Amino acid sequence: MADDLKQAVARRRTFAIISHPDAGKTTLTEKLLLFGGAIQLAGEVKAKKDRMNTRSDWMKIERERGISVVTSVMTFEYDDHVFNLLDTPGHEDFADDTYRTLTAVDSAIMVIDAAKGIEPRTLKLFEVCRLRNIPIITFVNKMDRETRDPFEILDEIEDKLALDTAPVTWPVGRGKTFAGTYHLADNAMRTTDAQEHREIVEGPRSAKVAGLLPANERDAFTEELELAREACRPFNRQSFLEGHLTPVYFGSALRNFGVRDLIEALGEHAPQPRDQEADSRTVSSTERGMTGFVFKIQANMDPNHRDRIAFMRVCSGTLKRGMKAKLTRTGKALSLSAPQFFFARSRITADEAFAGDVVGIPNHGTLRIGDTLTDGEELLFRGVPNFAPEILRRVRLGDAMKAKKLKEALQQMAEEGVVQLFTPEDGSPAIVGVVGALQLDVLKQRLDVEYSLPVDFEVARFSICRWISADNEAELQRFINAHRADMARDLDDDPVFLAQHTFSLNYEADRWKDIRFADIKDYQQRKAA
């Protein structure tokens, strides 16, 4: 039994794809799924209507704008490995969803546009991965277009990210002459991802390579390849796992170059599910007791059924359909009668799942982001972050008769993580907070489509919010009493101070030295009273 569990865990690879918008993340996702047999036909970013169910971007606003808004979870198999792919939003307005998702992965693919190099969003997401010690594989995409020099891209990665690079493949040609990838270590080539095995060649000057390139590019390619071998670092898996080095692969997801190299690298080099830190101990991925944590809630993925799914990363043991799990926040038992594996909008029942797997748990508001589930142990996983919103708005509803329905809808959206909801202590209308303006567009569209609640937004008199705490409970209560008109409670009933501007926040912080003002809060789990 123990050996079977270890073997099942060793097969798992749970990873996210991170990138700046328009670097080709969604296209790469589709091509990876092709290799797993999850879809039969990959559409381009602007896919046709009959292909929509095969794509990771399923929300209307995603299809209209060609961006990922929410995290999609997809499970598939390739070459005796089980891959759990978490496709994260690339747009910075949905940073909070992306950051929470990165708590649930063991590695990441960083997609870089070959013409643009390291872009601001890529840099930010990389910093989050570094904080969480997540190993990164780099995929330099769009080599079939006009590109920068590969050495320049490698230098930029090392300079901007302070990360060693080790090119594993090298592009054969660039732009219109891009014809495949050359493996530096074993003198092998792939001219298309349809080619299952790499073809061994005699070297960069071989007739096979020469036949792929125009005559005026052959000598330059040979010189580049020899320089890459001599000047660049060789791949070292230990350094990669420790987060000091990134293996670099070149390709074009749209034209099926380099994607097979990438998925093989994930299977061969990416870590299996790692141990997870809990409040009382470190949980080993191969121990028998089942544990897991919820990092995402998604409602109405199937509008016909008004469903509500909690996405849980299994951290240890075996989750079996029908088992009862303990929700440590409440101490109550929860029946896992229909856990599910997902492929975007498609889903299948999960009879069992192991460490590294991401399962969907249907529920009606029982589970929240940050919840821990176990097979009975009193345990708490921490580190699923909640960020102070940068935009605060009041919701204006045209039909006052629907106020109760709006309150329930906002509560559900807040539990899902679409927005944050703050209830003022003085009894005034609720305030919603978001990280980016595009989140307001999503909220407005979903309230209209899913709840038949057309709304608009009004500017609140506050622009900043901070969670407050203190070692002295009496001092905390004294602060709250003194600022009743500026206080609110969040979804967890934790106190929040609302400020009109930075000056007023700093002024109060200087006056109240014993009060802590935090712009990041881990999701807390408290025993129900």
NORGIMO-V606852 format. One record per residue. N is the residue number from 0. SS is DSSP state (A for helix, B for strand, O for the rest). NEAR is the number of other C-alpha atoms within 12 Angstrom. D_FIRST is the distance of its C-alpha to the first C-alpha in whole Angstrom. Layout:
BEGIN
N/SS/NEAR/D_FIRST + N/SS/NEAR/D_FIRST
END
This chain:
BEGIN
0/O/12/0 + 1/A/15/4 + 2/A/12/5 + 3/A/16/5 + 4/A/26/6 + 5/A/24/9 + 6/A/20/10 + 7/A/30/11 + 8/A/36/12 + 9/A/29/14 + 10/A/33/16 + 11/B/43/17 + 12/B/44/21 + 13/B/46/23 + 14/B/45/26 + 15/B/47/30 + 16/B/51/33 + 17/B/52/36 + 18/B/46/40 + 19/O/34/43 + 20/O/34/45 + 21/O/29/46 + 22/O/37/44 + 23/O/38/42 + 24/A/45/39 + 25/A/47/39 + 26/A/38/39 + 27/A/46/37 + 28/A/50/34 + 29/A/40/35 + 30/A/38/35 + 31/A/44/32 + 32/A/38/31 + 33/A/31/33 + 34/A/33/30 + 35/O/29/27 + 36/O/22/29 + 37/O/31/29 + 38/O/27/33 + 39/O/17/36 + 40/O/23/39 + 41/O/32/39 + 42/O/29/42 + 43/O/28/44 + 44/O/34/44 + 45/O/21/47 + 46/O/24/45 + 47/O/16/46 + 48/A/16/46 + 49/A/12/44 + 50/A/22/41 + 51/A/28/41 + 52/A/28/38 + 53/A/35/36 + 54/O/45/37 + 55/O/48/35 + 56/O/42/39 + 57/O/35/39 + 58/O/33/41 + 59/A/23/45 + 60/A/23/46 + 61/A/30/44 + 62/A/24/45 + 63/A/19/49 + 64/A/20/49 + 65/O/28/46 + 66/O/36/44 + 67/O/45/40 + 68/O/39/41 + 69/O/41/37 + 70/O/46/34 + 71/B/44/32 + 72/B/47/28 + 73/B/45/27 + 74/B/44/24 + 75/B/36/24 + 76/B/28/22 + 77/B/27/24 + 78/O/21/23 + 79/O/19/20 + 80/B/31/20 + 81/B/37/19 + 82/B/48/22 + 83/B/49/23 + 84/B/49/27 + 85/B/51/29 + 86/B/47/33 + 87/O/45/35 + 88/O/41/38 + 89/O/40/41 + 90/O/35/44 + 91/A/32/44 + 92/A/31/45 + 93/A/36/42 + 94/A/41/40 + 95/A/43/39 + 96/A/41/36 + 97/A/43/36 + 98/A/40/35 + 99/A/42/33 + 100/A/48/31 + 101/A/43/30 + 102/A/44/29 + 103/A/51/26 + 104/O/47/25 + 105/O/44/24 + 106/B/45/27 + 107/B/48/30 + 108/B/46/33 + 109/B/47/36 + 110/B/47/39 + 111/B/45/42 + 112/B/36/45 + 113/O/39/47 + 114/O/24/51 + 115/O/29/50 + 116/B/37/47 + 117/O/36/46 + 118/O/29/47 + 119/A/20/47 + 120/A/28/44 + 121/A/37/42 + 122/A/29/43 + 123/A/25/42 + 124/A/41/39 + 125/A/41/38 + 126/A/25/39 + 127/A/27/37 + 128/A/37/34 + 129/A/29/35 + 130/A/17/35 + 131/O/27/31 + 132/O/25/31 + 133/O/39/30 + 134/B/42/30 + 135/B/51/32 + 136/B/50/33 + 137/B/49/37 + 138/B/51/38 + 139/B/51/42 + 140/B/48/43 + 141/O/38/46 + 142/O/42/47 + 143/O/31/49 + 144/O/24/51 + 145/O/20/54 + 146/O/29/52 + 147/O/26/52 + 148/O/24/52 + 149/A/40/48 + 150/A/28/49 + 151/A/21/51 + 152/A/33/47 + 153/A/38/45 + 154/A/24/48 + 155/A/24/48 + 156/A/37/44 + 157/A/26/45 + 158/A/16/48 + 159/A/22/47 + 160/A/32/43 + 161/O/19/43 + 162/O/30/40 + 163/B/31/40 + 164/B/40/40 + 165/B/40/39 + 166/B/39/40 + 167/O/42/38 + 168/B/41/40 + 169/B/47/43 + 170/B/47/45 + 171/B/45/48 + 172/O/39/51 + 173/O/35/51 + 174/A/24/52 + 175/A/19/54 + 176/A/25/53 + 177/O/35/49 + 178/O/34/48 + 179/B/43/44 + 180/B/44/42 + 181/B/44/42 + 182/B/36/39 + 183/O/37/41 + 184/O/24/39 + 185/O/18/39 + 186/O/26/42 + 187/B/27/40 + 188/B/37/41 + 189/B/36/40 + 190/O/37/43 + 191/O/27/41 + 192/O/31/38 + 193/O/19/38 + 194/O/19/38 + 195/O/18/34 + 196/O/16/35 + 197/O/25/37 + 198/B/22/40 + 199/B/20/41 + 200/O/21/45 + 201/O/16/47 + 202/O/24/48 + 203/O/37/49 + 204/O/25/53 + 205/O/20/51 + 206/A/14/53 + 207/A/24/50 + 208/A/35/50 + 209/A/25/54 + 210/O/20/54 + 211/O/29/52 + 212/O/29/54 + 213/O/19/58 + 214/A/17/60 + 215/A/14/61 + 216/A/22/57 + 217/A/25/56 + 218/A/20/57 + 219/A/20/56 + 220/A/33/52 + 221/A/27/52 + 222/A/17/54 + 223/A/26/51 + 224/A/33/48 + 225/A/21/50 + 226/A/19/50 + 227/A/29/47 + 228/A/26/45 + 229/A/15/48 + 230/A/17/48 + 231/O/30/44 + 232/O/27/41 + 233/O/25/39 + 234/O/28/35 + 235/O/21/33 + 236/A/26/30 + 237/A/17/29 + 238/A/24/33 + 239/A/33/31 + 240/A/27/28 + 241/O/24/30 + 242/O/32/33 + 243/O/27/36 + 244/B/34/36 + 245/B/44/36 + 246/B/44/35 + 247/B/46/38 + 248/B/46/38 + 249/B/49/41 + 250/O/47/41 + 251/B/44/43 + 252/O/44/40 + 253/O/29/43 + 254/O/29/44 + 255/O/36/41 + 256/B/40/41 + 257/O/47/38 + 258/A/45/35 + 259/A/39/33 + 260/A/44/34 + 261/A/43/32 + 262/A/42/29 + 263/A/29/28 + 264/A/33/29 + 265/A/42/27 + 266/A/28/24 + 267/A/21/25 + 268/A/32/26 + 269/O/39/25 + 270/O/36/22 + 271/O/37/19 + 272/O/39/18 + 273/O/35/20 + 274/O/27/19 + 275/B/33/22 + 276/B/24/24 + 277/B/25/25 + 278/O/17/28 + 279/O/13/26 + 280/O/15/24 + 281/B/20/22 + 282/B/29/18 + 283/O/27/16 + 284/O/36/14 + 285/O/34/11 + 286/O/28/11 + 287/O/26/9 + 288/O/29/13 + 289/O/38/14 + 290/B/46/18 + 291/B/51/20 + 292/B/49/24 + 293/B/45/27 + 294/B/47/29 + 295/B/46/31 + 296/B/42/32 + 297/B/42/34 + 298/B/39/36 + 299/O/28/38 + 300/O/33/36 + 301/O/20/37 + 302/O/17/41 + 303/O/11/41 + 304/O/13/38 + 305/O/18/39 + 306/O/22/35 + 307/B/28/34 + 308/B/40/30 + 309/B/42/29 + 310/B/41/27 + 311/B/48/24 + 312/B/52/22 + 313/B/48/18 + 314/B/48/18 + 315/B/38/14 + 316/O/35/11 + 317/B/37/11 + 318/B/40/14 + 319/B/27/15 + 320/O/24/18 + 321/O/19/20 + 322/O/24/18 + 323/B/22/20 + 324/B/35/21 + 325/B/30/23 + 326/B/35/26 + 327/O/34/27 + 328/O/32/30 + 329/O/24/31 + 330/O/24/29 + 331/B/22/28 + 332/B/21/25 + 333/B/29/25 + 334/B/24/24 + 335/O/32/22 + 336/O/21/23 + 337/O/26/24 + 338/O/35/22 + 339/B/35/23 + 340/B/37/23 + 341/B/37/27 + 342/B/40/29 + 343/O/39/32 + 344/O/31/33 + 345/B/24/31 + 346/B/27/28 + 347/B/20/25 + 348/B/22/23 + 349/O/26/19 + 350/O/19/17 + 351/B/27/14 + 352/B/37/15 + 353/B/44/13 + 354/O/47/15 + 355/O/48/18 + 356/O/52/19 + 357/B/47/22 + 358/B/47/22 + 359/B/46/25 + 360/B/45/25 + 361/B/33/29 + 362/O/26/31 + 363/O/21/34 + 364/O/24/35 + 365/O/27/32 + 366/O/40/30 + 367/O/42/32 + 368/O/46/32 + 369/O/40/30 + 370/O/40/28 + 371/B/45/25 + 372/B/48/22 + 373/B/40/19 + 374/O/31/17 + 375/O/22/20 + 376/O/25/21 + 377/O/26/24 + 378/O/33/24 + 379/O/38/26 + 380/B/41/26 + 381/O/30/29 + 382/O/32/31 + 383/O/36/32 + 384/B/31/35 + 385/B/39/38 + 386/B/32/42 + 387/O/34/45 + 388/O/39/47 + 389/O/31/50 + 390/B/33/51 + 391/B/34/52 + 392/B/34/54 + 393/B/30/55 + 394/B/34/54 + 395/B/24/57 + 396/B/25/57 + 397/O/15/60 + 398/O/16/60 + 399/A/15/60 + 400/A/11/58 + 401/A/19/55 + 402/A/20/54 + 403/A/15/52 + 404/A/20/50 + 405/A/31/50 + 406/A/27/49 + 407/A/19/46 + 408/A/33/45 + 409/A/35/46 + 410/A/29/43 + 411/A/36/41 + 412/A/37/41 + 413/A/34/41 + 414/A/35/38 + 415/A/39/37 + 416/O/45/38 + 417/O/44/41 + 418/O/47/43 + 419/B/40/44 + 420/B/39/46 + 421/B/43/48 + 422/B/33/50 + 423/B/31/53 + 424/O/26/54 + 425/O/17/58 + 426/O/15/57 + 427/O/18/58 + 428/O/22/56 + 429/O/34/52 + 430/B/42/52 + 431/B/47/49 + 432/B/45/48 + 433/B/38/47 + 434/O/32/46 + 435/O/29/48 + 436/A/25/51 + 437/A/28/49 + 438/A/38/46 + 439/A/34/49 + 440/A/26/50 + 441/A/31/46 + 442/A/39/47 + 443/A/31/50 + 444/A/23/49 + 445/A/31/46 + 446/A/32/48 + 447/A/18/50 + 448/A/21/48 + 449/A/29/45 + 450/A/26/47 + 451/O/18/51 + 452/O/29/52 + 453/O/26/55 + 454/B/30/55 + 455/B/21/57 + 456/B/23/56 + 457/B/20/59 + 458/B/17/59 + 459/O/27/58 + 460/O/19/60 + 461/O/32/57 + 462/O/29/56 + 463/B/35/53 + 464/B/44/50 + 465/B/39/49 + 466/B/36/46 + 467/B/37/48 + 468/B/28/47 + 469/O/21/48 + 470/O/13/47 + 471/O/15/50 + 472/A/14/49 + 473/A/14/53 + 474/A/19/54 + 475/A/27/52 + 476/A/20/53 + 477/A/17/57 + 478/A/30/56 + 479/A/31/55 + 480/A/18/58 + 481/A/16/60 + 482/O/24/59 + 483/A/22/58 + 484/A/22/59 + 485/A/34/57 + 486/B/36/54 + 487/B/36/51 + 488/B/29/48 + 489/O/35/45 + 490/O/33/42 + 491/O/29/40 + 492/O/20/44 + 493/O/28/44 + 494/B/34/47 + 495/B/43/49 + 496/B/43/52 + 497/B/42/54 + 498/B/29/56 + 499/O/24/59 + 500/O/21/59 + 501/A/17/58 + 502/A/13/61 + 503/A/20/60 + 504/A/29/57 + 505/A/20/58 + 506/A/15/61 + 507/A/27/59 + 508/A/22/56 + 509/A/14/59 + 510/A/13/60 + 511/O/22/57 + 512/O/19/56 + 513/O/21/53 + 514/O/30/52 + 515/B/28/49 + 516/B/30/49 + 517/B/26/46 + 518/O/23/45 + 519/B/23/42 + 520/B/30/39 + 521/B/27/36 + 522/O/33/35 + 523/O/29/35 + 524/O/34/33 + 525/O/20/35 + 526/O/15/34 + 527/O/12/36 + 528/O/7/39
END
